[in-house]
Amino acid sequence: MPVSSSGHLVVLHNIVKMGTVDNLAFDVALHIGTLLALIIYFRVDLLRYVVAVLELFIPKRPINRADLADVMLLIYGSIPAAIIGVVFAGFIEERLRSAWVVVATLVVGAVLFFLVERFGKHEHDFTGLGIGKALYIGCAQALALIPGVSRSGITIVAGMSVKLKRTEAAKFSFLLSIPAVFGAGVFEFFDINWSILPAREAFSFVIGILVSFIVGYFVIKYFLRFLEHHRLNVFAWYRIGLAVLIAAWLLIAR
């Protein structure tokens, strides 16, 4: 949901102490579960895209240009986050993973939700989006490296701002998240010294993968249905309420 998983993790890791469990390693487990949910839910679309790419290498085989165009949109849309993630990963991890940053980005994101619902014109499917607009949505996705922004939220807002239908913006956002979540998981995986992690943590990781997979799958399914008839406003109000609670907690805990 467009409420920022990374923002929630930053805050919850400060509240819920997990003992010997490595926070970063556990977050990788959550990435794996989320990735599995995305792949299984969009398996039909992904299979079409794989077939369309493979057909390029089969002589005299008709090329599915529509599916290839969608693949290219996803590739272009993934470039900005990949570049910024590699270049600024250290800065983001050291300077921006704080609860106060989450408070600010939650509120800014909520305002953007209200604005795009008020002024956006939701007319088009994401097919035929164009390279420029795919890169624009990809740049929005790169902003989600900042905790509290919400990857799905900011990309849906960006899609709706270029006249995508609400559900089409959400579908493109989810498809675009597959390489993003995979890349983030791989990046964090190699940043962990697995040799020093206790074997008993394996159970925690399995639970993390399983729960994030189950919850992720049903969230995707029902969130897309929800957007067919409802606005993003409810998530905007949730973000504002959460920001107020986090700010109050930070001030009291000082």
CYANA upper distance limits for C-alpha pairs under 8 A (distance plus 0.5 A):
  1 MET  CA    152 SER  CA      7.37
  1 MET  CA    153 GLY  CA      7.95
  1 MET  CA    219 VAL  CA      7.39
  1 MET  CA    220 ILE  CA      8.31
  1 MET  CA    223 PHE  CA      7.59
  2 PRO  CA    150 SER  CA      6.08
  2 PRO  CA    151 ARG  CA      7.69
  2 PRO  CA    152 SER  CA      5.73
  2 PRO  CA    153 GLY  CA      4.60
  2 PRO  CA    154 ILE  CA      8.26
  2 PRO  CA    235 PHE  CA      7.31
  3 VAL  CA    106 LEU  CA      8.04
  3 VAL  CA    148 GLY  CA      7.86
  3 VAL  CA    149 VAL  CA      8.28
  3 VAL  CA    150 SER  CA      6.22
  3 VAL  CA    153 GLY  CA      7.38
  3 VAL  CA    235 PHE  CA      7.17
  3 VAL  CA    238 TYR  CA      8.20
  3 VAL  CA    239 ARG  CA      6.71
  4 SER  CA      8 HIS  CA      6.88
  4 SER  CA    106 LEU  CA      8.41
  4 SER  CA    147 PRO  CA      7.53
  4 SER  CA    148 GLY  CA      5.57
  4 SER  CA    149 VAL  CA      6.50
  4 SER  CA    150 SER  CA      4.31
  4 SER  CA    151 ARG  CA      7.34
  4 SER  CA    152 SER  CA      8.39
  4 SER  CA    153 GLY  CA      8.13
  5 SER  CA      9 LEU  CA      6.65
  5 SER  CA    148 GLY  CA      8.09
  5 SER  CA    150 SER  CA      7.30
  6 SER  CA     10 VAL  CA      6.69
  6 SER  CA    147 PRO  CA      5.67
  6 SER  CA    148 GLY  CA      6.89
  6 SER  CA    150 SER  CA      7.92
  7 GLY  CA     11 VAL  CA      6.95
  7 GLY  CA     99 ALA  CA      8.21
  7 GLY  CA    102 VAL  CA      6.05
  7 GLY  CA    147 PRO  CA      5.06
  7 GLY  CA    148 GLY  CA      4.66
  7 GLY  CA    149 VAL  CA      8.06
  7 GLY  CA    150 SER  CA      8.22
  8 HIS  CA     12 LEU  CA      6.37
  8 HIS  CA    148 GLY  CA      8.00
  9 LEU  CA     13 HIS  CA      6.29
 10 VAL  CA     14 ASN  CA      7.20
 10 VAL  CA     97 ARG  CA      7.05
 10 VAL  CA     98 SER  CA      7.32
 10 VAL  CA     99 ALA  CA      7.14
 10 VAL  CA    147 PRO  CA      7.94
 11 VAL  CA     15 ILE  CA      6.98
 11 VAL  CA     98 SER  CA      8.48
 11 VAL  CA     99 ALA  CA      6.45
 11 VAL  CA    246 ILE  CA      8.42
 12 LEU  CA     16 VAL  CA      6.01
 13 HIS  CA     17 LYS  CA      6.80
 13 HIS  CA     18 MET  CA      8.23
 13 HIS  CA     23 ASN  CA      7.77
 18 MET  CA     22 ASP  CA      8.38
 18 MET  CA     23 ASN  CA      8.24
 20 THR  CA    201 GLU  CA      8.46
 21 VAL  CA     25 ALA  CA      8.37
 21 VAL  CA     26 PHE  CA      7.63
 21 VAL  CA    201 GLU  CA      6.68
 21 VAL  CA    204 SER  CA      8.23
 22 ASP  CA     26 PHE  CA      6.61
 22 ASP  CA    197 LEU  CA      8.16
 23 ASN  CA     27 ASP  CA      6.69
 24 LEU  CA     28 VAL  CA      6.89
 24 LEU  CA    188 GLU  CA      7.76
 24 LEU  CA    192 ILE  CA      7.98
 25 ALA  CA     29 ALA  CA      7.08
 25 ALA  CA    188 GLU  CA      8.21
 25 ALA  CA    189 PHE  CA      7.72
 25 ALA  CA    192 ILE  CA      7.19
 26 PHE  CA     30 LEU  CA      7.04
 26 PHE  CA    204 SER  CA      8.13
 26 PHE  CA    205 PHE  CA      6.47
 26 PHE  CA    208 GLY  CA      7.56
 27 ASP  CA     31 HIS  CA      6.80
 28 VAL  CA     32 ILE  CA      6.83
 28 VAL  CA    185 GLY  CA      5.95
 28 VAL  CA    188 GLU  CA      7.05
 28 VAL  CA    189 PHE  CA      7.01
 29 ALA  CA     33 GLY  CA      6.94
 29 ALA  CA    205 PHE  CA      6.03
 29 ALA  CA    206 VAL  CA      7.95
 29 ALA  CA    208 GLY  CA      6.30
 29 ALA  CA    209 ILE  CA      5.67
 30 LEU  CA     34 THR  CA      6.68
 30 LEU  CA    208 GLY  CA      6.06
 30 LEU  CA    209 ILE  CA      5.80
 30 LEU  CA    212 SER  CA      6.14
 30 LEU  CA    213 PHE  CA      8.43
 31 HIS  CA     35 LEU  CA      6.51
 31 HIS  CA    181 VAL  CA      6.79
 31 HIS  CA    182 PHE  CA      8.02
 31 HIS  CA    184 ALA  CA      8.27
 31 HIS  CA    185 GLY  CA      6.27
 31 HIS  CA    209 ILE  CA      8.20
 31 HIS  CA    212 SER  CA      8.44
 32 ILE  CA     36 LEU  CA      6.73
 32 ILE  CA    182 PHE  CA      8.24
 32 ILE  CA    185 GLY  CA      7.42
 32 ILE  CA    209 ILE  CA      6.62
 32 ILE  CA    213 PHE  CA      8.39
 33 GLY  CA     37 ALA  CA      6.85
 33 GLY  CA    208 GLY  CA      7.82
 33 GLY  CA    209 ILE  CA      4.74
 33 GLY  CA    210 LEU  CA      6.69
 33 GLY  CA    211 VAL  CA      7.86
 33 GLY  CA    212 SER  CA      5.43
 33 GLY  CA    213 PHE  CA      4.63
 33 GLY  CA    214 ILE  CA      8.40
 33 GLY  CA    216 GLY  CA      8.12
 34 THR  CA     38 LEU  CA      6.82
 34 THR  CA    181 VAL  CA      8.30
 34 THR  CA    209 ILE  CA      8.19
 34 THR  CA    212 SER  CA      6.15
 34 THR  CA    213 PHE  CA      5.71
 34 THR  CA    216 GLY  CA      6.15
 34 THR  CA    217 TYR  CA      8.25
 35 LEU  CA     39 ILE  CA      6.68
 35 LEU  CA    178 ILE  CA      6.85
 35 LEU  CA    181 VAL  CA      6.82
 35 LEU  CA    182 PHE  CA      7.17
 35 LEU  CA    213 PHE  CA      8.17
 36 LEU  CA     40 ILE  CA      6.60
 36 LEU  CA    213 PHE  CA      6.74
 37 ALA  CA     41 TYR  CA      6.53
 37 ALA  CA    213 PHE  CA      5.57
 37 ALA  CA    214 ILE  CA      7.63
 37 ALA  CA    216 GLY  CA      6.22
 37 ALA  CA    217 TYR  CA      5.22
 38 LEU  CA     42 PHE  CA      6.52
 38 LEU  CA    174 PHE  CA      7.80
 38 LEU  CA    175 LEU  CA      8.22
 38 LEU  CA    178 ILE  CA      7.15
 38 LEU  CA    216 GLY  CA      8.15
 38 LEU  CA    217 TYR  CA      7.34
 38 LEU  CA    220 ILE  CA      8.32
 39 ILE  CA     43 ARG  CA      5.98
 39 ILE  CA     46 LEU  CA      8.01
 39 ILE  CA    178 ILE  CA      7.87
 41 TYR  CA    217 TYR  CA      7.11
 41 TYR  CA    220 ILE  CA      8.29
 41 TYR  CA    221 LYS  CA      8.19
 42 PHE  CA     46 LEU  CA      6.61
 42 PHE  CA    175 LEU  CA      8.13
 43 ARG  CA     47 LEU  CA      6.43
 44 VAL  CA     48 ARG  CA      6.84
 45 ASP  CA     49 TYR  CA      6.82
 46 LEU  CA     50 VAL  CA      6.69
 47 LEU  CA     51 VAL  CA      6.64
 48 ARG  CA     52 ALA  CA      6.59
 48 ARG  CA     67 ASP  CA      7.47
 49 TYR  CA     53 VAL  CA      6.81
 49 TYR  CA     67 ASP  CA      6.27
 49 TYR  CA     68 LEU  CA      7.23
 49 TYR  CA     70 ASP  CA      8.30
 49 TYR  CA     71 VAL  CA      6.84
 50 VAL  CA     54 LEU  CA      6.69
 51 VAL  CA     55 GLU  CA      6.55
 52 ALA  CA     56 LEU  CA      7.50
 52 ALA  CA     63 ILE  CA      7.19
 52 ALA  CA     64 ASN  CA      6.17
 52 ALA  CA     65 ARG  CA      8.28
 52 ALA  CA     67 ASP  CA      6.67
 52 ALA  CA     68 LEU  CA      6.43
 53 VAL  CA     57 PHE  CA      8.25
 53 VAL  CA     68 LEU  CA      7.16
 54 LEU  CA     58 ILE  CA      7.50
 55 GLU  CA     61 ARG  CA      6.64
 55 GLU  CA     62 PRO  CA      7.77
 55 GLU  CA     63 ILE  CA      6.67
 55 GLU  CA     64 ASN  CA      8.49
 56 LEU  CA     61 ARG  CA      8.09
 56 LEU  CA     63 ILE  CA      7.05
 64 ASN  CA     68 LEU  CA      6.79
 65 ARG  CA     69 ALA  CA      6.47
 66 ALA  CA     70 ASP  CA      7.00
 66 ALA  CA    127 THR  CA      8.27
 67 ASP  CA     71 VAL  CA      6.81
 68 LEU  CA     72 MET  CA      6.77
 69 ALA  CA     73 LEU  CA      6.78
 69 ALA  CA    127 THR  CA      8.17
 69 ALA  CA    128 GLY  CA      7.99
 70 ASP  CA     74 LEU  CA      6.87
 70 ASP  CA    127 THR  CA      6.78
 70 ASP  CA    128 GLY  CA      8.28
 71 VAL  CA     75 ILE  CA      6.75
 72 MET  CA     76 TYR  CA      6.60
 73 LEU  CA     77 GLY  CA      6.43
 73 LEU  CA    129 LEU  CA      8.03
 73 LEU  CA    130 GLY  CA      7.63
 73 LEU  CA    131 ILE  CA      6.76
 73 LEU  CA    134 ALA  CA      6.18
 74 LEU  CA     78 SER  CA      6.60
 74 LEU  CA    134 ALA  CA      7.87
 74 LEU  CA    175 LEU  CA      7.92
 74 LEU  CA    176 LEU  CA      6.22
 75 ILE  CA     79 ILE  CA      7.10
 76 TYR  CA     80 PRO  CA      8.49
 76 TYR  CA    131 ILE  CA      7.20
 76 TYR  CA    134 ALA  CA      6.67
 76 TYR  CA    135 LEU  CA      6.20
 76 TYR  CA    138 GLY  CA      7.79
 77 GLY  CA    134 ALA  CA      5.36
 77 GLY  CA    135 LEU  CA      5.34
 77 GLY  CA    136 TYR  CA      7.97
 77 GLY  CA    137 ILE  CA      6.79
 77 GLY  CA    138 GLY  CA      4.58
 77 GLY  CA    139 CYS  CA      8.05
 77 GLY  CA    176 LEU  CA      7.41
 78 SER  CA     82 ALA  CA      6.85
 78 SER  CA    135 LEU  CA      8.37
 78 SER  CA    138 GLY  CA      6.17
 78 SER  CA    176 LEU  CA      7.20
 78 SER  CA    179 PRO  CA      7.49
 78 SER  CA    180 ALA  CA      7.30
 79 ILE  CA     83 ILE  CA      6.77
 79 ILE  CA    135 LEU  CA      8.10
 79 ILE  CA    138 GLY  CA      7.34
 80 PRO  CA     84 ILE  CA      6.61
 80 PRO  CA    135 LEU  CA      7.70
 80 PRO  CA    138 GLY  CA      6.12
 80 PRO  CA    139 CYS  CA      5.81
 80 PRO  CA    141 GLN  CA      8.26
 80 PRO  CA    142 ALA  CA      6.46
 81 ALA  CA     85 GLY  CA      6.06
 81 ALA  CA    138 GLY  CA      7.07
 81 ALA  CA    139 CYS  CA      7.15
 81 ALA  CA    141 GLN  CA      6.72
 81 ALA  CA    142 ALA  CA      4.54
 81 ALA  CA    143 LEU  CA      8.29
 81 ALA  CA    145 LEU  CA      8.32
 81 ALA  CA    180 ALA  CA      7.90
 82 ALA  CA     86 VAL  CA      6.76
 82 ALA  CA    142 ALA  CA      8.26
 82 ALA  CA    180 ALA  CA      8.04
 82 ALA  CA    183 GLY  CA      8.15
 83 ILE  CA     87 VAL  CA      6.69
 84 ILE  CA     88 PHE  CA      6.10
 84 ILE  CA     89 ALA  CA      7.92
 84 ILE  CA    142 ALA  CA      7.10
 85 GLY  CA     89 ALA  CA      5.61
 85 GLY  CA    142 ALA  CA      7.86
 85 GLY  CA    145 LEU  CA      7.60
 88 PHE  CA     92 ILE  CA      6.62
 89 ALA  CA     93 GLU  CA      6.60
 90 GLY  CA     94 GLU  CA      6.61
 91 PHE  CA     95 ARG  CA      6.18
 91 PHE  CA     96 LEU  CA      7.85
 92 ILE  CA     96 LEU  CA      5.41
 92 ILE  CA     97 ARG  CA      7.11
 92 ILE  CA    145 LEU  CA      7.88
 92 ILE  CA    146 ILE  CA      7.19
 93 GLU  CA     97 ARG  CA      6.13
 96 LEU  CA    101 VAL  CA      6.76
 96 LEU  CA    146 ILE  CA      6.96
 96 LEU  CA    147 PRO  CA      7.60
 97 ARG  CA    101 VAL  CA      7.52
 97 ARG  CA    102 VAL  CA      8.29
 97 ARG  CA    146 ILE  CA      7.93
 97 ARG  CA    147 PRO  CA      6.70
 98 SER  CA    102 VAL  CA      7.04
 98 SER  CA    147 PRO  CA      8.43
 99 ALA  CA    103 VAL  CA      6.82
 99 ALA  CA    246 ILE  CA      7.85
 99 ALA  CA    250 LEU  CA      8.39
100 TRP  CA    104 ALA  CA      6.91
100 TRP  CA    247 ALA  CA      7.71
101 VAL  CA    105 THR  CA      6.69
101 VAL  CA    147 PRO  CA      7.58
101 VAL  CA    148 GLY  CA      7.72
102 VAL  CA    106 LEU  CA      6.42
102 VAL  CA    147 PRO  CA      6.15
102 VAL  CA    148 GLY  CA      4.90
102 VAL  CA    149 VAL  CA      8.07
102 VAL  CA    243 ALA  CA      8.02
103 VAL  CA    107 VAL  CA      7.03
103 VAL  CA    148 GLY  CA      7.64
103 VAL  CA    242 LEU  CA      8.43
103 VAL  CA    243 ALA  CA      5.17
103 VAL  CA    244 VAL  CA      8.04
103 VAL  CA    246 ILE  CA      7.20
103 VAL  CA    247 ALA  CA      7.10
104 ALA  CA    108 VAL  CA      6.80
104 ALA  CA    148 GLY  CA      8.28
104 ALA  CA    243 ALA  CA      7.99
105 THR  CA    109 GLY  CA      6.41
105 THR  CA    147 PRO  CA      7.93
105 THR  CA    148 GLY  CA      5.54
105 THR  CA    149 VAL  CA      5.68
106 LEU  CA    110 ALA  CA      6.74
106 LEU  CA    148 GLY  CA      5.72
106 LEU  CA    149 VAL  CA      6.63
106 LEU  CA    239 ARG  CA      5.86
106 LEU  CA    240 ILE  CA      7.06
106 LEU  CA    242 LEU  CA      8.37
106 LEU  CA    243 ALA  CA      6.64
107 VAL  CA    111 VAL  CA      6.87
107 VAL  CA    239 ARG  CA      6.92
107 VAL  CA    240 ILE  CA      5.98
107 VAL  CA    243 ALA  CA      7.15
108 VAL  CA    112 LEU  CA      6.90
108 VAL  CA    149 VAL  CA      8.45
109 GLY  CA    113 PHE  CA      6.82
109 GLY  CA    149 VAL  CA      6.59
109 GLY  CA    150 SER  CA      8.35
109 GLY  CA    153 GLY  CA      8.00
109 GLY  CA    154 ILE  CA      7.65
109 GLY  CA    236 ALA  CA      7.82
109 GLY  CA    239 ARG  CA      8.31
110 ALA  CA    114 PHE  CA      6.98
110 ALA  CA    233 ASN  CA      8.43
110 ALA  CA    235 PHE  CA      7.90
110 ALA  CA    236 ALA  CA      4.62
110 ALA  CA    237 TRP  CA      7.43
110 ALA  CA    239 ARG  CA      6.61
110 ALA  CA    240 ILE  CA      7.10
111 VAL  CA    115 LEU  CA      6.75
111 VAL  CA    236 ALA  CA      7.63
112 LEU  CA    116 VAL  CA      6.58
112 LEU  CA    157 VAL  CA      7.56
113 PHE  CA    117 GLU  CA      6.71
113 PHE  CA    157 VAL  CA      7.02
113 PHE  CA    232 LEU  CA      6.62
113 PHE  CA    233 ASN  CA      7.01
113 PHE  CA    236 ALA  CA      6.57
114 PHE  CA    118 ARG  CA      6.60
114 PHE  CA    232 LEU  CA      8.00
114 PHE  CA    233 ASN  CA      6.67
114 PHE  CA    236 ALA  CA      7.53
115 LEU  CA    119 PHE  CA      6.46
115 LEU  CA    120 GLY  CA      8.08
116 VAL  CA    120 GLY  CA      5.29
116 VAL  CA    157 VAL  CA      6.84
116 VAL  CA    160 MET  CA      7.18
116 VAL  CA    161 SER  CA      6.67
117 GLU  CA    231 ARG  CA      7.38
117 GLU  CA    232 LEU  CA      7.68
117 GLU  CA    233 ASN  CA      8.28
120 GLY  CA    160 MET  CA      6.69
120 GLY  CA    161 SER  CA      6.04
120 GLY  CA    162 VAL  CA      8.32
120 GLY  CA    163 LYS  CA      6.97
121 LYS  CA    160 MET  CA      7.70
121 LYS  CA    161 SER  CA      7.89
121 LYS  CA    162 VAL  CA      8.37
121 LYS  CA    163 LYS  CA      5.47
121 LYS  CA    164 LEU  CA      8.04
121 LYS  CA    165 LYS  CA      8.41
122 HIS  CA    160 MET  CA      6.69
122 HIS  CA    163 LYS  CA      5.13
122 HIS  CA    164 LEU  CA      5.55
122 HIS  CA    165 LYS  CA      4.73
122 HIS  CA    166 ARG  CA      6.98
123 GLU  CA    163 LYS  CA      6.00
123 GLU  CA    164 LEU  CA      6.15
123 GLU  CA    165 LYS  CA      5.81
124 HIS  CA    163 LYS  CA      6.52
124 HIS  CA    164 LEU  CA      5.10
124 HIS  CA    165 LYS  CA      6.02
124 HIS  CA    168 GLU  CA      8.20
125 ASP  CA    129 LEU  CA      8.17
125 ASP  CA    164 LEU  CA      6.31
125 ASP  CA    165 LYS  CA      6.80
125 ASP  CA    168 GLU  CA      6.02
125 ASP  CA    169 ALA  CA      8.36
126 PHE  CA    164 LEU  CA      6.88
126 PHE  CA    168 GLU  CA      6.32
126 PHE  CA    169 ALA  CA      7.29
126 PHE  CA    172 PHE  CA      7.07
129 LEU  CA    133 LYS  CA      6.74
129 LEU  CA    134 ALA  CA      7.11
130 GLY  CA    134 ALA  CA      6.69
131 ILE  CA    135 LEU  CA      6.63
132 GLY  CA    136 TYR  CA      6.72
133 LYS  CA    137 ILE  CA      6.71
133 LYS  CA    162 VAL  CA      7.87
134 ALA  CA    138 GLY  CA      6.56
135 LEU  CA    139 CYS  CA      6.59
136 TYR  CA    140 ALA  CA      6.93
136 TYR  CA    158 ALA  CA      7.94
137 ILE  CA    141 GLN  CA      6.76
137 ILE  CA    155 THR  CA      6.15
137 ILE  CA    158 ALA  CA      5.96
137 ILE  CA    159 GLY  CA      6.83
138 GLY  CA    142 ALA  CA      6.84
138 GLY  CA    155 THR  CA      7.97
139 CYS  CA    143 LEU  CA      7.23
140 ALA  CA    144 ALA  CA      7.61
140 ALA  CA    154 ILE  CA      6.46
140 ALA  CA    155 THR  CA      6.23
140 ALA  CA    158 ALA  CA      7.03
141 GLN  CA    145 LEU  CA      8.16
141 GLN  CA    151 ARG  CA      6.06
141 GLN  CA    152 SER  CA      8.31
141 GLN  CA    154 ILE  CA      6.97
141 GLN  CA    155 THR  CA      6.08
142 ALA  CA    151 ARG  CA      8.49
143 LEU  CA    149 VAL  CA      7.44
143 LEU  CA    151 ARG  CA      8.20
143 LEU  CA    154 ILE  CA      8.31
144 ALA  CA    148 GLY  CA      8.00
144 ALA  CA    149 VAL  CA      5.52
144 ALA  CA    150 SER  CA      5.88
144 ALA  CA    151 ARG  CA      5.18
144 ALA  CA    154 ILE  CA      7.56
145 LEU  CA    149 VAL  CA      8.18
145 LEU  CA    151 ARG  CA      8.18
149 VAL  CA    153 GLY  CA      7.85
149 VAL  CA    154 ILE  CA      7.23
150 SER  CA    154 ILE  CA      6.51
151 ARG  CA    155 THR  CA      6.69
151 ARG  CA    177 SER  CA      8.32
152 SER  CA    156 ILE  CA      6.48
152 SER  CA    170 ALA  CA      7.81
152 SER  CA    173 SER  CA      6.33
152 SER  CA    174 PHE  CA      7.48
152 SER  CA    177 SER  CA      8.25
153 GLY  CA    157 VAL  CA      6.68
154 ILE  CA    158 ALA  CA      6.60
155 THR  CA    159 GLY  CA      6.53
155 THR  CA    169 ALA  CA      7.95
155 THR  CA    170 ALA  CA      8.33
155 THR  CA    173 SER  CA      6.20
156 ILE  CA    160 MET  CA      6.58
156 ILE  CA    166 ARG  CA      7.83
156 ILE  CA    169 ALA  CA      5.51
156 ILE  CA    170 ALA  CA      5.90
156 ILE  CA    173 SER  CA      6.60
157 VAL  CA    161 SER  CA      6.56
157 VAL  CA    169 ALA  CA      8.27
158 ALA  CA    162 VAL  CA      7.20
159 GLY  CA    163 LYS  CA      7.27
159 GLY  CA    164 LEU  CA      5.94
159 GLY  CA    169 ALA  CA      5.41
160 MET  CA    164 LEU  CA      5.19
160 MET  CA    165 LYS  CA      6.82
160 MET  CA    166 ARG  CA      6.71
160 MET  CA    169 ALA  CA      6.58
164 LEU  CA    168 GLU  CA      6.61
164 LEU  CA    169 ALA  CA      6.09
165 LYS  CA    169 ALA  CA      6.50
166 ARG  CA    170 ALA  CA      6.79
166 ARG  CA    227 LEU  CA      6.88
166 ARG  CA    228 GLU  CA      7.71
167 THR  CA    171 LYS  CA      6.59
167 THR  CA    224 LEU  CA      6.58
167 THR  CA    227 LEU  CA      6.29
167 THR  CA    228 GLU  CA      6.56
168 GLU  CA    172 PHE  CA      6.63
169 ALA  CA    173 SER  CA      6.54
170 ALA  CA    174 PHE  CA      6.70
170 ALA  CA    224 LEU  CA      7.46
171 LYS  CA    175 LEU  CA      6.72
171 LYS  CA    224 LEU  CA      8.04
172 PHE  CA    176 LEU  CA      6.40
173 SER  CA    177 SER  CA      6.62
174 PHE  CA    178 ILE  CA      7.35
176 LEU  CA    180 ALA  CA      7.30
177 SER  CA    181 VAL  CA      6.20
178 ILE  CA    182 PHE  CA      6.56
179 PRO  CA    183 GLY  CA      6.36
180 ALA  CA    184 ALA  CA      6.59
181 VAL  CA    185 GLY  CA      6.52
182 PHE  CA    186 VAL  CA      6.70
183 GLY  CA    187 PHE  CA      6.50
184 ALA  CA    188 GLU  CA      6.59
185 GLY  CA    189 PHE  CA      6.37
186 VAL  CA    190 PHE  CA      6.93
187 PHE  CA    191 ASP  CA      7.07
188 GLU  CA    192 ILE  CA      7.16
193 ASN  CA    197 LEU  CA      7.78
197 LEU  CA    201 GLU  CA      7.73
198 PRO  CA    202 ALA  CA      8.48
200 ARG  CA    204 SER  CA      8.40
201 GLU  CA    205 PHE  CA      6.97
202 ALA  CA    206 VAL  CA      6.71
203 PHE  CA    207 ILE  CA      6.76
204 SER  CA    208 GLY  CA      6.63
205 PHE  CA    209 ILE  CA      6.64
206 VAL  CA    210 LEU  CA      6.60
207 ILE  CA    211 VAL  CA      6.51
208 GLY  CA    212 SER  CA      6.50
209 ILE  CA    213 PHE  CA      6.46
210 LEU  CA    214 ILE  CA      6.74
211 VAL  CA    215 VAL  CA      6.48
212 SER  CA    216 GLY  CA      6.02
213 PHE  CA    217 TYR  CA      6.54
214 ILE  CA    218 PHE  CA      7.05
215 VAL  CA    219 VAL  CA      6.51
216 GLY  CA    220 ILE  CA      6.68
217 TYR  CA    221 LYS  CA      6.82
218 PHE  CA    222 TYR  CA      6.53
219 VAL  CA    223 PHE  CA      6.00
220 ILE  CA    224 LEU  CA      6.66
221 LYS  CA    225 ARG  CA      7.19
222 TYR  CA    226 PHE  CA      6.45
223 PHE  CA    227 LEU  CA      6.76
224 LEU  CA    228 GLU  CA      7.25
225 ARG  CA    229 HIS  CA      8.16
226 PHE  CA    230 HIS  CA      6.40
227 LEU  CA    231 ARG  CA      6.88
227 LEU  CA    232 LEU  CA      8.12
232 LEU  CA    236 ALA  CA      6.99
233 ASN  CA    237 TRP  CA      6.78
234 VAL  CA    238 TYR  CA      6.76
235 PHE  CA    239 ARG  CA      6.63
236 ALA  CA    240 ILE  CA      6.85
237 TRP  CA    241 GLY  CA      6.60
238 TYR  CA    242 LEU  CA      6.53
239 ARG  CA    243 ALA  CA      6.54
240 ILE  CA    244 VAL  CA      6.77
241 GLY  CA    245 LEU  CA      6.82
242 LEU  CA    246 ILE  CA      6.61
243 ALA  CA    247 ALA  CA      6.54
244 VAL  CA    248 ALA  CA      6.60
245 LEU  CA    249 TRP  CA      6.61
246 ILE  CA    250 LEU  CA      6.61
247 ALA  CA    251 LEU  CA      6.71
248 ALA  CA    252 ILE  CA      6.61
249 TRP  CA    253 ALA  CA      6.44
250 LEU  CA    254 ARG  CA      6.76
